[in-house]
C-alpha cells in the first residue's frame, strides 16, 4: 500500500509506537521521554509480544539506511539506562536484502557476546501494524478509505467477545476474588490480574487510542488498588469506582464499532451480566434472546454446534455455568468455524 511518509519525526515516532503496540498487543509500549530530552538511542521502550524489554529507534531517512547508521544507533543505545533484549531500528525505507543480512550477522555476533540483539522495522512493517486496527490506521491516515475496513475480522470479533464477557461487571468479579465468597472458593487473585491484562490488550486492539485511553487508565488503577495493602473496607472504594468506570465505558463502546463487532460486544456483555447476576438458569425468554443473537453472529455451518450446546445447557441449574457454556461455544466457533 502506497502511503505518504510522515512529514516530521514526531509523527513518525507516534506511528511506529502505535503500529508495534498493535503487533505486539502491548499496552505499555511508550515513547521514551519528551522532545528535547536525552533518549540515549531509544525513542520507544516497552515489552514485545512475549514480554521482553525492547527499544525502538525511529529513523525517518530520505537517503537509504546503511549499516553505519545502524551501528551509530547501537552505540547510543549502549548508554540506555534499563534492560534491553533487542533494539529495533524503524525506518521509512523499503526492504533492503543486503542491509538485512548485514544486520542479522551483526545481531548474531552481539548476542553471542551477551549484548542486546538488533533488528530492522521497514516502512511496510509499520504500515502492516497500523492495518491490524482500522481505528488506529484512520487516526494516522483519515484521508485513506480502506476497502475492507468493515469486513469481518476474526481476531477483532474475539476481542469484542472477551472485552464484553470479562468487562461486563468488573467490580462483581473483583468481589468474587477478594470478597467472602472468593475466599471460600479459594479463588486465585492472579486470575484477576490475568483478566485485567486481557481487558487491556483487547481494549487497545479494538478501540481507537482516544476511546481506549480512559479504559486503560481505569484498569491500571484497578490493578494497583487490588494489589495494595488495605486497612479498612473503605480502602476498596477507589477500586470499586474505577472498576465500575471500566464496565460503564464498555457498555457504551458498541456504538463506536462496526455492526458485526458491536453485536459480538453486546452479546459478550449480556453473557457477562448473566454470569455475575443470574443465580438460576436464565429465564426462557432470555435464553431464546441469546440463542437468536448467537445464530445471527455465527455462520450457518455453526448451526448443529449451536443446537447441541443450547440443548446441553438447558440441563444446567445456575446462570454462571450457563453463561460459561455459551461463551465457550462462541469462542470456539469464532476461532475455528468463521
C-alpha positions in Angstrom: 0.0 0.0 0.0 1.5 3.3 -1.1 1.0 5.8 1.7 2.6 9.2 2.3 5.5 9.2 4.8 5.1 11.3 7.9 6.3 14.9 7.4 8.1 15.1 10.8 9.9 12.8 13.2 7.4 13.3 16.0 4.5 11.9 13.8 6.8 9.0 12.7 7.5 8.1 16.3 3.8 8.1 17.2 3.1 6.0 14.2 5.8 3.4 15.0 4.6 3.2 18.6 1.0 2.7 17.6 1.9 0.1 15.0 4.1 -2.0 17.2 1.7 -1.8 20.1 -0.9 -3.4 17.8 1.5 -6.0 16.5 2.8 -6.9 20.0 -0.6 -6.4 21.7 1.3 -4.2 24.2 -0.5 -1.7 26.4 2.7 -0.3 28.0 4.9 0.4 24.9 5.5 4.1 25.1 7.7 6.9 23.9 10.9 7.4 25.9 10.8 11.0 27.3 9.6 14.1 25.6 11.0 16.3 22.8 14.3 17.9 23.8 15.2 15.2 26.4 18.1 12.9 26.1 16.9 9.5 24.9 20.1 7.5 24.7 19.4 6.0 21.4 15.9 4.7 22.4 12.8 6.6 21.2 10.3 4.0 22.3 10.5 1.4 25.1 8.4 -1.4 26.5 7.6 -5.1 26.2 7.3 -7.0 23.0 4.7 -9.7 22.3 6.3 -12.2 24.8 7.1 -9.6 27.4 10.8 -9.0 26.7 12.0 -5.4 27.2 12.8 -3.8 23.8 13.7 -0.4 22.5 12.9 1.2 19.1 15.0 3.9 17.5 13.0 5.8 14.8 14.8 6.9 11.7 12.9 8.9 9.1 15.6 8.7 6.4 15.2 10.1 2.9 18.6 8.6 1.8 18.9 4.8 2.0 19.6 3.4 5.5 23.1 2.0 5.7 24.9 -0.2 8.2 26.8 2.8 9.5 23.6 4.4 10.6 22.6 1.2 12.4 25.9 0.9 14.3 25.7 4.6 15.2 22.3 4.0 16.9 23.6 0.9 18.6 26.4 2.9 20.2 23.9 5.4 21.5 21.6 2.7 22.9 24.5 1.1 24.7 24.2 4.1 27.2 20.5 3.5 27.7 19.6 3.1 31.4 17.5 0.0 31.6 17.4 -3.6 30.3 17.2 -4.2 26.5 16.9 -7.6 24.8 16.6 -6.1 21.3 17.0 -2.7 19.7 14.8 -2.2 16.6 15.7 0.4 14.1 12.5 1.7 12.5 12.8 3.3 9.1 10.7 4.8 6.3 12.9 2.9 3.8 11.9 -0.1 1.7 13.2 -3.6 2.4 16.9 -4.0 1.7 18.1 -7.6 1.5 21.8 -6.6 1.7 21.3 -4.5 4.8 19.0 -7.1 6.4 21.8 -9.7 6.0 24.4 -7.3 7.5 22.2 -6.6 10.5 21.4 -10.3 11.1 25.1 -11.1 11.2 25.9 -8.2 13.4 23.0 -9.2 15.7 24.1 -12.8 16.0 27.6 -11.6 16.9 26.3 -9.3 19.6 24.0 -11.9 21.1 27.0 -14.4 21.3 28.8 -11.7 23.3 25.9 -11.3 25.7 24.7 -8.0 24.2 21.3 -6.9 23.0 20.1 -8.1 19.6 19.4 -5.7 16.7 16.6 -5.8 14.1 15.1 -3.6 11.5 11.5 -2.4 11.0 10.9 -1.2 7.5 8.1 1.0 6.2 5.9 -1.9 5.1 6.2 -3.5 8.6 5.0 -0.3 10.2 2.0 0.1 7.8 1.2 -3.6 8.4 1.0 -2.9 12.2 -1.4 0.0 11.7 -3.7 -2.1 9.5 -4.2 -4.5 12.3 -6.6 -2.0 13.8 -8.7 0.1 11.3 -9.3 2.8 14.0 -5.6 3.2 14.6 -5.0 3.4 10.8 -7.6 6.0 10.4 -6.1 8.1 13.2 -2.9 8.4 11.1 -4.5 8.4 7.6 -8.0 9.8 7.8 -7.9 10.6 4.1 -7.4 7.0 3.1 -10.5 4.7 2.8 -9.8 1.0 3.3 -11.9 -1.2 1.1 -12.2 -3.8 3.8 -12.4 -1.6 6.8 -15.8 -3.0 7.7 -15.0 -6.6 6.7 -15.5 -9.3 9.4 -12.2 -9.8 11.2 -12.0 -12.9 13.3 -9.4 -11.6 15.7 -11.4 -8.4 16.3 -14.6 -10.4 16.9 -12.8 -12.4 19.5 -11.5 -9.2 21.1 -15.1 -7.9 21.2 -16.4 -11.1 22.8 -13.7 -11.2 25.5 -13.9 -7.5 26.2 -17.6 -7.8 26.8 -17.6 -11.0 28.8 -14.8 -10.1 31.2 -15.6 -6.5 31.5 -19.4 -6.6 31.9 -19.2 -6.2 35.7 -15.6 -5.9 36.7 -16.5 -5.0 40.3 -18.6 -8.1 40.7 -15.7 -10.2 39.5 -13.3 -8.5 42.0 -15.8 -9.3 44.8 -15.7 -12.9 43.8 -11.9 -12.9 44.2 -11.4 -10.7 47.2 -14.8 -10.8 48.9 -16.0 -13.5 51.3 -17.3 -15.8 48.6 -13.9 -15.6 46.7 -12.1 -16.7 49.8 -14.5 -19.6 50.3 -14.0 -20.6 46.7 -10.2 -20.4 47.1 -10.1 -18.0 44.1 -6.7 -17.1 42.8 -6.0 -13.3 42.7 -3.6 -14.0 39.9 -6.6 -14.9 37.8 -7.9 -11.4 38.2 -4.6 -9.9 37.1 -4.6 -12.1 34.1 -8.2 -11.0 33.2 -7.2 -7.3 33.6 -4.4 -8.0 31.1 -6.9 -9.5 28.7 -9.1 -6.4 29.0 -6.1 -4.1 28.4 -5.0 -5.9 25.3 -8.5 -6.3 23.8 -9.4 -2.6 24.5 -6.3 -1.4 22.8 -6.8 -3.8 19.9 -10.5 -3.0 19.3 -10.9 0.7 20.1 -9.2 3.9 18.9 -6.5 5.3 21.1 -8.7 8.1 22.4 -11.5 5.7 23.2 -9.2 3.1 24.8 -7.2 5.5 26.9 -9.7 6.1 29.8 -10.4 2.4 30.0 -6.7 1.6 30.1 -6.2 4.2 32.8 -9.0 2.8 34.9 -7.7 -0.7 34.5 -4.3 0.4 35.7 -5.8 1.9 38.8 -7.8 -1.2 39.4 -4.7 -3.4 39.3 -2.8 -1.0 41.6 -5.7 -0.8 44.0 -6.2 -4.6 44.2 -2.5 -5.3 44.9 -2.1 -2.6 47.5 -2.4 -3.2 51.3 -5.7 -2.1 52.8 -6.5 -1.3 56.5 -10.3 -0.8 56.1 -13.2 -1.7 53.9 -13.3 1.9 52.6 -9.9 1.4 51.1 -11.7 -0.6 48.4 -13.9 2.4 47.4 -11.4 3.8 44.7 -11.1 0.3 43.2 -14.9 0.0 43.0 -15.2 3.4 41.4 -12.6 2.6 38.7 -13.9 -1.0 38.1 -17.4 0.4 37.5 -15.9 3.1 35.3 -14.5 0.3 33.1 -17.8 -1.5 32.8 -19.7 1.7 32.1 -17.3 2.6 29.3 -17.6 -0.8 27.7 -21.4 -0.7 27.8 -21.2 2.4 25.6 -18.4 1.2 23.3 -20.6 -0.8 21.0 -21.8 2.4 19.4 -18.1 3.1 18.4 -17.7 -0.2 16.4 -18.8 -1.6 13.1 -22.1 -3.6 13.3 -20.6 -7.1 13.4 -18.2 -6.2 16.2 -20.8 -4.2 18.1 -23.2 -7.3 18.1 -20.5 -9.5 19.5 -19.5 -7.0 22.2 -23.2 -6.7 23.2 -23.5 -10.5 23.4 -20.3 -10.7 25.5 -21.7 -8.1 27.9 -25.0 -9.9 28.2 -23.3 -13.2 28.9 -21.0 -11.5 31.5 -24.0 -10.0 33.3 -25.8 -13.4 33.4 -22.6 -14.9 34.8 -22.5 -12.4 37.7 -26.1 -11.7 38.4 -28.3 -14.7 37.5 -28.3 -17.4 40.2 -30.6 -19.9 38.5 -30.9 -21.0 34.9 -31.8 -17.8 32.9 -35.5 -17.4 32.0 -36.8 -18.9 28.8 -37.1 -15.6 27.0 -33.5 -14.7 27.9 -32.2 -18.0 26.7 -34.2 -17.5 23.4 -32.9 -14.0 23.0 -29.3 -15.1 23.5 -29.7 -18.0 21.1 -31.1 -15.7 18.4 -28.1 -13.4 18.8 -25.7 -16.3 18.6 -27.3 -17.5 15.4 -27.1 -14.0 13.9 -23.4 -13.8 14.6 -22.1 -17.2 13.7 -22.1 -18.7 10.2 -24.7 -21.3 9.1 -22.1 -24.0 9.4 -22.2 -23.5 13.2 -25.9 -24.4 13.3 -25.5 -28.0 14.6 -23.0 -26.9 17.3 -25.3 -24.1 18.4 -28.3 -26.5 18.7 -26.3 -29.1 20.6 -24.8 -26.6 23.1 -28.1 -24.9 23.9 -29.7 -28.3 24.5 -27.0 -29.4 26.9 -27.0 -26.0 28.6 -30.7 -26.5 29.4 -29.7 -29.1 32.0 -27.7 -26.6 34.0 -29.1 -25.1 37.1 -27.0 -21.9 37.5 -26.7 -18.8 35.5 -22.9 -18.6 35.7 -22.5 -22.1 34.3 -25.0 -21.4 31.5 -23.1 -18.2 30.6 -19.8 -20.1 30.6 -21.2 -22.7 28.2 -22.5 -20.2 25.7 -19.3 -18.1 25.9 -17.3 -21.3 25.3 -19.4 -22.0 22.2 -18.9 -18.5 20.8 -15.2 -18.6 21.5 -14.7 -21.9 19.8 -16.9 -21.2 16.7 -15.3 -17.7 16.1 -11.9 -19.3 16.3 -12.4 -22.4 14.2 -15.6 -22.0 12.1 -15.7 -18.4 11.0 
